[in-house]
Structures are given as C-alpha cells and as structure tokens.
Amino acid sequence: LVICLMSLGIMSTALSIASLREHNALKIYACFPVPKLVFLASILVSRVLMMLISVGTLLLVARYGYGIDISLWSVQSMRALPVILLGGAMLLSLGTLLASRTSSVKETELLCHLIHYPALFFGNLTIPLNDAPAWIKSILSVIPINQFVSVLRQVMLDGASLPSLWLPLLTLAGWTALFLTAATFMFRWHKS
C-alpha cells in the first residue's frame, strides 16, 4: 500500500507537472490570476481523491475478488485512513517539489528515481530495519517515508490510537507543509 502511494505520490505527480511544463501547457495558468499555491493545492487535492479511489479499489478487489481476509471496516482501518491521507498528501507534496523547477520529463524522472529507490531500501518498506545498528536507525528515523511507515504500522499492527501519535502525525503534517511551501516558492510556469 505504501509503495503504491509512494509511486503515485512522488512519481506520477512530478512527471505530470513536468510534462505540462515541457509542453508549455502551464503558460495559460501564468496568464490567469491563479496563485502558485492554489494551483499546486488543487493538484494535491485532486490526487488525494484519486489516491483514495485507487486504494479503495485495491482493497475491495483484494477482499472480494481474491478472497484475502482484509478487515476493511475495522477500528484499525478507520484509524489508518487519516494517516494514509496525511502520508499520501506528504508524498504528493514531495512530488510537486521535485517537479517545481525541472524543465523536462527526463530531469524529473532522474530526481524521482534518486528519491524513490533509496526510499524503498531505507524506508523500512522492503528491508526491515529492526536489526540495523542503532545509529543507522536514528539517522533513518528522520526520513519522511520512515515516519509515515512507522505511524501506519503503529496504527494498523499495534492498534495505537491517533491521539497517542499526535507528535508523529504533527511531524508528517510539518513535512507536508514544508514540501508544499518549498514547491510553491520554487515553482515556475515556464521551462526557462
């Protein structure tokens, strides 16, 4: 699930913005009184809605199409929903940041891969970091994807309540705000 969100959030968002810029499709927005933040926030909101539809479809097909015993309406699932929304928004904001200054799709793909693959291996997704040395764990714990995975695991596997996770959730919101703010300041409508 997190890997799907990461791919959708970072790569597809960044590549779609870069493609629009590369084909000069963003020039029209520069003519209208649309602030950069409003434009980027609209992309973020529309992509969060698409993410919800995608995740919902994935879970429904897994449950009813393949018969995988997933408790869709459990307390943990309902608690995980805000975490998934916040983590998805954070990843989408990172995608907008990656595409904010690039002038081509190829440039953006390179940046996405420079973020995506280390996040897969050091994001506690594919390789568990349980047996890693403490100093590596402490360094990797500040990576936004690790914080997202940690909170999601605590909610889904350990049954933690959202109020008990207020600090990690606030940190995820902070990363989201930081990425979106940086993307807004760095964003350009044209290639040059």
Buried (B, 14 or more C-beta within 10 A) or exposed (E): BBBEBBBBBBBBBBBBBBBBBBEEEBEEBEEEEEEBBEBBBEBBEEBBEBBBEBBEEEBEEBBEEEEEEBEEEEEBBEBBEEBBBBBBBBBBBBBBBBBBBBBEBEBBBEBBEEBBEEBBEBBBBEEEBEEBEEEEBEEBEEBBBBBBBBBBBBBBEEEBEBEEBEEBBEBBEEBBEBBBBBBBEEBBBEBE
